[in-house]
Amino acid sequence: MAEFAQYIINGLSQGGTYALIALGYTMVFGILQLINFAHGEVFMLGAFTGLYTSKYAGLAILGTFNRLLTGSAETASTGAAILTAIVIILVAMCVCAAVGFCVERLAYRPLRASPRINLLITAVGVSLFFQNAGQLLFGSDPKAFPDLFENLEPWTFGADENLIVINPLQVFVFITAITLMLILRHVIFHTRLGRAMRAVSFNHDLASLMGIPTNQIIAATFMMGSSLAGAAGVMVGMTYPKVEPLMGSLPGLKAFCAAVLGGIGNVTGAVLGSFILGLAEALLSGYGTPTYKDALAFTILILILLVKPSGLLGVNRTEKV
């Protein structure tokens, strides 16, 4: 039972990072009917932003928070480590939001009236551009992510065969992911910006006739989705302390599979699909063969497309041709 609980904890933490990436896919698809295959590379840029922010400014930020909380810059403080991690995540979110704005403005907006295949090819091209640019800027070798939580001891519950070990970093990642998702949900369903986003996703032309600035709303959607991917990049960098320019490909594809599983275009479905995928991978690694863990997402994708192509919470839409 303890072993099962341990796998559930691992799966929830992994599912939270998948959800942050999948939300970007589902938001962009919902508003533009576009699969932004460059989204995984935005996740990678968020990880590198977090790496360099923590490397060059992390100690100064950590020392400042330690001084405020304990009165000494040398005294280790859990609160200071958490606040430092939050600042680094916010910096990465801002950088990735700017990247998302530039990608939408320079790559996708000029082709918005073109056939969808043009946009799809452009998305693949932008993805390859970021991958190669990342290798030129950051180098091809993996980089070690600084450990802000190195002084924190794991939490243990039970004893002997019933021992459960929880990494505080996993709890931080899960809580941060849930918090960001709740903020996004509030924005979408309880703000004027969210109402405008839903109107634009329903019909661009009608929204424009109602006075909604569709270009700004689409740009804001890209920025929000990209910022969430940036936050996920930092949290993955902290959890698996290694970042590289090609790290966004596989998590990006898995998050896309999770979005399709939940219902592409449905925000709640993207979160549900991500947690299902995270739990399934954790249980497969624990009770099955970890070698096939990466293939699980694509197996689930094939099955859901055969059984329910619209996804778990998606709805079938009839399009006039």
ChimeraX attribute file (.defattr): number of C-alpha atoms within 10 A of each C-alpha:
attribute: neighborCount
match mode: 1-to-1
recipient: residues
	/A:1	9
	/A:2	16
	/A:3	14
	/A:4	14
	/A:5	14
	/A:6	17
	/A:7	22
	/A:8	17
	/A:9	21
	/A:10	21
	/A:11	21
	/A:12	23
	/A:13	26
	/A:14	24
	/A:15	27
	/A:16	27
	/A:17	29
	/A:18	31
	/A:19	32
	/A:20	28
	/A:21	34
	/A:22	34
	/A:23	31
	/A:24	30
	/A:25	33
	/A:26	31
	/A:27	27
	/A:28	25
	/A:29	17
	/A:30	21
	/A:31	22
	/A:32	21
	/A:33	14
	/A:34	19
	/A:35	21
	/A:36	26
	/A:37	22
	/A:38	24
	/A:39	30
	/A:40	32
	/A:41	29
	/A:42	31
	/A:43	31
	/A:44	31
	/A:45	30
	/A:46	34
	/A:47	32
	/A:48	25
	/A:49	24
	/A:50	30
	/A:51	26
	/A:52	15
	/A:53	19
	/A:54	24
	/A:55	15
	/A:56	10
	/A:57	13
	/A:58	21
	/A:59	17
	/A:60	14
	/A:61	20
	/A:62	25
	/A:63	21
	/A:64	17
	/A:65	22
	/A:66	23
	/A:67	17
	/A:68	12
	/A:69	16
	/A:70	14
	/A:71	12
	/A:72	14
	/A:73	17
	/A:74	12
	/A:75	12
	/A:76	20
	/A:77	21
	/A:78	15
	/A:79	14
	/A:80	23
	/A:81	24
	/A:82	17
	/A:83	16
	/A:84	24
	/A:85	24
	/A:86	16
	/A:87	18
	/A:88	24
	/A:89	27
	/A:90	18
	/A:91	20
	/A:92	31
	/A:93	29
	/A:94	20
	/A:95	21
	/A:96	30
	/A:97	26
	/A:98	16
	/A:99	20
	/A:100	23
	/A:101	21
	/A:102	16
	/A:103	20
	/A:104	21
	/A:105	16
	/A:106	10
	/A:107	16
	/A:108	21
	/A:109	16
	/A:110	11
	/A:111	14
	/A:112	14
	/A:113	10
	/A:114	11
	/A:115	9
	/A:116	15
	/A:117	10
	/A:118	13
	/A:119	21
	/A:120	16
	/A:121	12
	/A:122	18
	/A:123	21
	/A:124	14
	/A:125	15
	/A:126	19
	/A:127	21
	/A:128	16
	/A:129	13
	/A:130	19
	/A:131	23
	/A:132	15
	/A:133	13
	/A:134	19
	/A:135	14
	/A:136	11
	/A:137	9
	/A:138	15
	/A:139	13
	/A:140	13
	/A:141	11
	/A:142	14
	/A:143	16
	/A:144	15
	/A:145	22
	/A:146	19
	/A:147	16
	/A:148	19
	/A:149	18
	/A:150	10
	/A:151	11
	/A:152	14
	/A:153	10
	/A:154	12
	/A:155	10
	/A:156	11
	/A:157	12
	/A:158	10
	/A:159	9
	/A:160	8
	/A:161	9
	/A:162	12
	/A:163	15
	/A:164	20
	/A:165	16
	/A:166	16
	/A:167	16
	/A:168	15
	/A:169	19
	/A:170	19
	/A:171	15
	/A:172	16
	/A:173	23
	/A:174	20
	/A:175	14
	/A:176	19
	/A:177	23
	/A:178	17
	/A:179	12
	/A:180	15
	/A:181	20
	/A:182	12
	/A:183	11
	/A:184	18
	/A:185	15
	/A:186	12
	/A:187	15
	/A:188	17
	/A:189	13
	/A:190	11
	/A:191	12
	/A:192	11
	/A:193	16
	/A:194	18
	/A:195	14
	/A:196	20
	/A:197	26
	/A:198	18
	/A:199	20
	/A:200	23
	/A:201	21
	/A:202	14
	/A:203	12
	/A:204	19
	/A:205	12
	/A:206	12
	/A:207	18
	/A:208	14
	/A:209	10
	/A:210	11
	/A:211	9
	/A:212	18
	/A:213	14
	/A:214	20
	/A:215	15
	/A:216	13
	/A:217	20
	/A:218	24
	/A:219	19
	/A:220	18
	/A:221	25
	/A:222	28
	/A:223	26
	/A:224	24
	/A:225	26
	/A:226	35
	/A:227	30
	/A:228	31
	/A:229	36
	/A:230	36
	/A:231	32
	/A:232	29
	/A:233	34
	/A:234	34
	/A:235	29
	/A:236	24
	/A:237	25
	/A:238	24
	/A:239	17
	/A:240	12
	/A:241	16
	/A:242	18
	/A:243	24
	/A:244	21
	/A:245	25
	/A:246	18
	/A:247	20
	/A:248	24
	/A:249	18
	/A:250	12
	/A:251	21
	/A:252	25
	/A:253	19
	/A:254	24
	/A:255	31
	/A:256	32
	/A:257	28
	/A:258	35
	/A:259	35
	/A:260	29
	/A:261	31
	/A:262	28
	/A:263	27
	/A:264	32
	/A:265	27
	/A:266	22
	/A:267	25
	/A:268	20
	/A:269	25
	/A:270	35
	/A:271	29
	/A:272	21
	/A:273	28
	/A:274	34
	/A:275	23
	/A:276	17
	/A:277	27
	/A:278	28
	/A:279	21
	/A:280	21
	/A:281	25
	/A:282	24
	/A:283	20
	/A:284	17
	/A:285	15
	/A:286	14
	/A:287	11
	/A:288	12
	/A:289	11
	/A:290	14
	/A:291	10
	/A:292	12
	/A:293	16
	/A:294	13
	/A:295	12
	/A:296	17
	/A:297	22
	/A:298	16
	/A:299	11
	/A:300	17
	/A:301	19
	/A:302	14
	/A:303	12
	/A:304	19
	/A:305	13
	/A:306	10
	/A:307	9
	/A:308	15
	/A:309	18
	/A:310	19
	/A:311	24
	/A:312	19
	/A:313	19
	/A:314	21
	/A:315	14
	/A:316	10
	/A:317	7
	/A:318	6
	/A:319	5
	/A:320	4
	/A:321	3
